[in-house]
Amino acid sequence: NGERSTAAMSTGFYYLKSPNARASLKSFKYSGTDDSYLYKIILSPLAGFLVDHFTPSTIAPNTITLFGFCFMIIALLLTFWLCPNLNDEDAPRWMFFYFGIAMLTYQTLDNMDGKQARKTGSSSPLGLLFDHGCDALNVSCGINIILCTCAVARSNVVLIFWTMVSPQIPFYMASWEELYTHTLYLPILNGPNEGVMLASLMCFVSGVLGTSFWDLFHLYDSLPIVLAGYIPKLNNGEMMVYVGLLLSFREMLAKMIFVAKRHGIQSWSTLAPLVLNCALWGVVVRKQPDLFERNVRTCLNISGLLLFEMVTQVMFDHMTKQRNNPIRWVMLPLIYFCLAMDDMDDASQDLFLVSYLVGLFVLLSMKVFLIIHECCCCLEIYCFDIVTKYRLCEKEEQAPEKKNK
């Protein structure tokens, strides 16, 4: 085993140092089911039409994914520029229209990349991992956008926390379930389809009526009298957040029970990263709400990067058939912070969180680069080019010719 490990390391692989992992990656076949009627009737046919009639066969699927994600990055930058406090009443309404358009554009292009891969015969595990990684980062972008669109920050930090947690739960659970069932299953109502459509609709509502609409009580007043007696009076924004949260927990419990019946309750151990991420931020909000409110952007982005790290690791382990380690060392600084934050002054707390965010971003950027590079070497493909032949293939073909001469 030691000799095999040394030989594997000598090939230049780090995340794919195991020969079994490389063999599993090459033989991986994606399996997925989407029961959404919205996807089957509208979104999928639309993506297919755009791919068949307007997308050149020379464009790599990952390029389509990245192009769509750029719309969300621009939307995120707009929130920093025009809605820095996430509750700015004077934010321009055209920004909310752009948010809605950006979400729908990303959703459409995200559906197109898989169809482009099948059209060009360039489907690969790298494409799936790249797509899933962009989706994970898109969750973080979407959280910032919804907080700005609904002006949730005008309520309280607890509501901000639940807004942050609500979309992270079903996203991680879908990948976690796939780790055991080997099939990505999206139910009739799911985040990538109905969730994105609803979020974009909320952006358009803010564009037409302004963010003050979410401070009103239209949704609560429309409830039956029987239900209204058991539900505290919530404004439109709060109602949307808590309904989304209930749906997220329902999906979480359903997937936990489904997997446990087939793979045992020990499968729940790999939920530790998600639970710990949510719990640690819950501790911060509970013990020091002013700290969370003061650094809300930093906290949101740290949590988003942690979600990206744990989800992509689950997907990578699934594709390479490696054991998923629920211990995520990148969360260690957050654990330390929760234990030590009471002994820090405000300046030290702010500096720690910013330093953690920068360090986490640099670390994950390096990890992403290495994994993409290793997958390209293993699969003998390029990430953003499906036309040019991979260099290693050319070298391997030239070597026998030299020997024959």
C-alpha atoms as one frame of an Amber mdcrd trajectory, in Angstrom:
protein
   0.000   0.000   0.000   2.862   2.369   0.778   4.494   1.707  -2.588   1.170
   2.241  -4.354   0.648   5.539  -2.535   4.149   6.723  -3.404   3.663   5.776
  -7.036   0.345   7.610  -7.130   1.884  10.735  -5.629   4.618  10.665  -8.222
   2.006  11.125 -10.961   1.328  14.644  -9.673  -2.167  13.957  -8.291  -3.234
  15.095  -4.838  -7.013  14.816  -4.639  -6.947  11.931  -7.124  -3.867  10.194
  -5.788  -5.692   6.866  -5.472  -5.771   4.763  -8.678  -9.239   3.563  -7.670
 -10.431   7.158  -7.433  -9.165   7.939 -10.931 -10.726   4.768 -12.334 -14.043
   5.577 -10.628 -13.999   9.113 -11.990 -13.475   7.847 -15.545 -16.311   5.325
 -15.271 -18.759   7.637 -13.452 -22.190   7.977 -15.037 -24.636  10.641 -13.899
 -28.152   9.669 -12.898 -30.816  12.234 -12.115 -34.588  12.632 -11.919 -36.527
  15.903 -11.896 -40.250  15.493 -11.217 -41.003  19.206 -11.507 -43.855  19.885
 -13.940 -42.462  23.362 -14.478 -39.187  21.808 -15.620 -40.801  19.166 -17.818
 -43.330  21.441 -19.514 -41.494  24.780 -19.804 -37.884  24.967 -18.620 -36.478
  21.815 -20.218 -38.110  22.361 -23.649 -36.967  25.997 -23.606 -33.366  25.015
 -22.839 -33.477  22.331 -25.538 -34.793  24.796 -28.105 -32.056  27.337 -27.321
 -29.346  24.681 -27.519 -30.606  23.193 -30.780 -31.162  26.481 -32.604 -28.871
  29.122 -31.101 -25.893  27.404 -29.472 -22.847  26.532 -31.629 -21.433  23.049
 -31.138 -18.005  24.544 -30.452 -19.064  26.083 -27.132 -18.136  24.013 -24.092
 -20.941  23.253 -21.602 -18.837  24.642 -18.748 -18.547  27.927 -20.636 -22.342
  28.168 -20.688 -22.464  27.487 -16.945 -19.818  30.113 -16.193 -21.477  32.673
 -18.475 -24.754  32.250 -16.618 -23.024  32.515 -13.254 -21.504  35.851 -14.320
 -25.023  37.336 -14.301 -25.370  36.343 -10.652 -21.938  37.718  -9.783 -22.951
  41.077 -11.271 -26.169  40.943  -9.232 -24.148  40.252  -6.075 -21.844  43.191
  -6.805 -24.882  45.412  -7.289 -26.097  44.518  -3.799 -22.738  45.643  -2.395
 -22.883  48.889  -4.352 -26.547  49.915  -4.255 -27.853  47.963  -1.262 -24.877
  47.814   1.138 -26.980  47.477   4.308 -29.414  44.963   2.799 -32.314  47.188
   3.888 -31.882  50.339   1.804 -35.298  51.803   0.995 -33.848  54.130  -1.639
 -32.295  51.337  -3.719 -33.128  51.848  -7.429 -35.967  49.682  -8.648 -34.210
  48.771 -11.889 -31.789  46.782  -9.744 -34.559  44.429  -8.625 -35.626  43.882
 -12.226 -32.052  42.945 -13.036 -32.010  40.528 -10.079 -35.057  38.727 -11.464
 -33.652  38.620 -14.991 -30.275  37.378 -13.715 -31.907  34.527 -11.787 -33.970
  33.412 -14.764 -30.960  33.709 -17.076 -28.805  31.569 -14.795 -31.608  29.025
 -14.444 -32.002  28.757 -18.225 -28.276  28.528 -18.960 -27.882  26.016 -16.121
 -30.441  23.828 -17.878 -28.752  24.371 -21.230 -25.274  23.185 -20.233 -26.326
  19.563 -19.768 -28.209  19.529 -23.057 -25.207  21.077 -24.795 -22.997  18.344
 -23.316 -25.265  15.625 -24.684 -25.573  17.387 -28.031 -21.785  17.623 -28.466
 -20.968  14.298 -26.781 -18.852  16.105 -24.182 -20.599  14.970 -20.996 -18.075
  14.395 -18.216 -17.834  14.125 -14.425 -15.891  17.399 -14.468 -18.864  19.133
 -16.068 -21.170  17.804 -13.364 -18.805  18.910 -10.599 -18.307  22.344 -12.175
 -22.057  22.802 -12.576 -22.713  21.738  -8.991 -19.993  24.055  -7.671 -21.487
  27.036  -9.498 -24.924  26.095  -8.151 -23.520  26.064  -4.604 -22.010  29.531
  -5.031 -25.238  30.685  -6.633 -27.073  29.803  -3.423 -24.922  32.344  -1.580
 -25.558  34.976  -4.277 -29.272  34.278  -4.091 -29.345  34.731  -0.308 -27.784
  38.193  -0.604 -30.229  39.107  -3.360 -33.332  37.985  -1.437 -32.200  39.773
   1.722 -31.837  42.950  -0.315 -35.056  42.421  -2.293 -37.264  41.777   0.734
 -35.331  44.115   3.064 -35.293  41.312   5.631 -32.579  43.143   7.577 -35.219
  45.660   8.672 -36.772  42.945  10.840 -34.174  41.214  13.031 -30.994  39.167
  12.820 -32.860  35.942  13.598 -34.832  36.341  10.382 -31.596  36.997   8.475
 -30.195  33.781   9.948 -33.216  31.734   8.848 -33.063  33.324   5.385 -29.435
  32.199   5.169 -30.124  28.657   6.370 -33.345  27.994   4.452 -31.873  27.445
   0.931 -28.687  25.801   2.206 -30.528  22.868   3.785 -32.278  21.437   0.686
 -29.239  22.065  -1.501 -26.921  20.058   0.742 -29.561  17.389   1.320 -29.936
  16.730  -2.416 -26.195  16.083  -2.763 -26.123  14.077   0.451 -28.944  11.832
  -0.740 -27.154  11.300  -4.056 -24.066  10.142  -2.162 -26.039   7.085  -1.007
 -28.666   6.535  -3.707 -26.389   7.469  -6.659 -29.261   9.455  -8.160 -29.927
  13.175  -7.855 -33.645  13.391  -7.166 -35.569  16.671  -7.359 -39.203  16.458
  -6.163 -42.267  18.040  -7.799 -41.556  21.315  -6.006 -37.844  22.079  -5.735
 -35.393  24.945  -5.402 -33.700  24.938  -8.828 -37.054  25.243 -10.606 -39.973
  26.572  -8.574 -37.676  28.128  -5.957 -35.746  30.212  -8.488 -38.966  31.157
 -10.280 -40.508  32.339  -7.008 -37.380  34.268  -6.043 -37.302  36.033  -9.402
 -41.001  36.882  -9.018 -40.225  38.432  -5.622 -37.551  40.561  -7.281 -40.029
  41.768  -9.900 -42.554  42.597  -7.152 -39.962  44.773  -5.417 -39.170  46.363
  -8.769 -42.821  47.339  -9.262 -44.034  48.028  -5.710 -40.779  48.714  -3.846
 -39.325  46.887  -0.868 -41.957  48.438   1.433 -44.398  45.835   0.065 -42.696
  43.197   2.194 -43.445  45.199   5.366 -47.185  44.895   4.734 -49.483  42.014
   5.749 -51.272  40.912   2.558 -50.241  37.261   2.896 -51.195  37.037   6.566
 -54.542  38.734   5.991 -55.345  36.238   3.229 -55.002  33.259   5.596 -58.161
  31.441   6.733 -59.370  32.612  10.137 -58.710  29.157  11.592 -55.007  29.292
  10.663 -54.572  32.958  11.574 -55.463  32.133  15.175 -52.432  29.831  15.499
 -49.880  31.877  13.558 -48.303  35.070  14.900 -48.873  38.135  12.759 -46.108
  38.158  10.151 -45.490  40.641   7.379 -45.113  39.520   3.766 -41.332  39.163
   3.972 -41.410  37.184   7.198 -44.155  34.947   5.835 -42.080  34.073   2.764
 -39.005  33.276   4.864 -40.800  31.024   7.334 -42.782  29.171   4.670 -39.509
  28.498   2.833 -37.941  27.334   6.083 -40.770  24.891   6.788 -40.470  23.436
   3.286 -36.706  23.076   3.745 -37.068  21.169   7.011 -39.793  18.992   5.514
 -37.510  18.014   2.632 -34.622  17.435   5.041 -36.642  15.055   7.208 -38.033
  13.216   4.180 -34.565  12.594   2.749 -33.131  11.605   6.141 -35.853   8.974
   6.619 -35.576   7.743   3.018 -31.793   7.231   3.219 -31.843   5.793   6.752
 -34.329   3.076   5.725 -31.948   1.848   3.037 -28.494   2.581   4.432 -29.011
   2.719   8.182 -29.081   5.560  10.649 -25.282   5.756  10.566 -25.638   7.546
   7.235 -26.716  10.600   9.206 -23.135  11.100  10.374 -22.288  12.728   7.049
 -24.861  15.426   7.793 -22.494  16.769  10.451 -21.009  19.563   8.276 -24.429
  21.023   7.474 -25.678  20.734  11.045 -22.478  22.206  12.451 -22.476  25.102
   9.990 -26.050  26.017  10.897 -25.517  25.463  14.624 -22.373  27.580  14.853
 -24.006  30.555  13.156 -27.005  30.007  15.410 -24.668  30.341  18.401 -23.287
  33.605  17.014 -26.778  35.019  16.450 -27.956  33.887  19.863 -24.990  35.062
  21.928 -23.950  38.160  19.986 -26.692  39.376  17.611 -25.012  42.783  17.306
 -21.847  41.085  16.032 -23.802  39.204  13.367 -25.705  42.313  12.308 -22.513
  44.376  12.174 -20.759  41.778   9.990 -23.773  40.345   8.172 -22.119  40.414
   4.750 -18.970  38.731   6.005 -20.945  36.067   7.867 -23.145  35.343   4.845
 -20.151  34.924   2.569 -18.260  32.702   5.029 -21.300  30.481   5.411 -21.733
  30.378   1.630 -18.110  29.343   1.050 -18.393  26.663   3.722 -21.500  25.312
   1.974 -19.591  25.321  -1.312 -16.714  23.372   0.244 -18.833  20.701   1.906
 -21.202  20.188  -1.045 -18.482  19.917  -3.685 -16.572  17.510  -1.438 -19.656
  15.301  -1.128 -20.082  15.338  -4.915 -16.376  14.698  -5.531 -16.347  11.755
  -3.112 -19.465  10.373  -4.778 -17.921  10.501  -8.253 -14.606   9.003  -7.141
 -16.159   6.466  -4.730 -14.083   7.695  -1.837 -15.279   7.714   1.758 -16.823
  11.044   2.649 -15.169  12.479   5.746 -17.712  14.561   7.707 -14.885  16.346
   9.537 -14.320  19.569   7.597 -11.165  21.229   8.852 -12.061  24.521   7.191
 -14.720  24.961   9.889 -12.177  24.847  12.718 -11.651  28.648  12.801 -15.418
  29.154  13.102 -15.558  26.725  16.030 -12.725  28.616  17.713 -14.471  31.932
  17.060 -17.697  30.753  18.702 -15.721  29.744  21.795 -13.585  32.884  21.990
 -15.788  35.692  20.647 -17.044  36.709  24.107 -13.459  37.577  25.090 -12.836
  39.689  21.969 -13.590  43.351  21.471 -15.527  44.517  18.427 -12.431  45.330
  16.380 -10.883  41.920  17.060 -14.114  40.141  16.137 -14.412  42.042  12.860
 -10.756  41.425  11.988 -11.036  37.713  12.726 -14.098  37.278  10.496 -12.592
  39.237   7.599  -9.317  37.310   7.898 -11.237  34.030   7.974 -13.201  35.007
   4.864 -10.079  35.991   2.912  -8.179  32.874   3.990 -11.126  30.639   3.150
 -11.489  32.227  -0.282  -7.796  31.759  -1.088  -7.783  28.163   0.160 -10.881
  27.162  -1.788  -9.629  28.920  -4.925  -6.489  26.792  -4.790  -8.521  23.649
  -4.129 -10.832  24.351  -7.066  -7.901  24.969  -9.399  -6.190  21.741  -8.352
  -9.313  19.592  -8.628 -10.151  20.974 -12.075  -6.563  20.451 -13.208  -6.458
  16.887 -11.894  -9.843  16.019 -13.403  -8.676  17.399 -16.755  -5.501  15.287
 -16.582  -7.405  12.173 -15.551 -10.220  12.525 -18.085  -7.940  13.985 -20.773
 -10.225  16.933 -21.493 -10.161  20.694 -21.128 -12.545  22.525 -18.854 -13.623
  25.248 -21.304 -12.613  23.782 -24.649 -14.256  20.820 -26.398 -12.622  21.441
 -29.772  -8.890  21.253 -29.089  -7.440  17.798 -28.535  -5.934  17.287 -25.098
  -2.124  17.526 -25.098  -1.474  14.313 -23.180  -3.437  12.362 -25.786  -1.192
  13.754 -28.512   1.950  12.812 -26.609   0.725   9.270 -26.032  -0.005   8.855
 -29.753   3.372  10.251 -30.779   5.339   7.984 -28.418   4.573   4.677 -30.232
   5.390   6.313 -33.586   8.876   7.223 -32.358   9.442   3.680 -31.120   8.430
   2.211 -34.484  10.930   4.478 -36.255
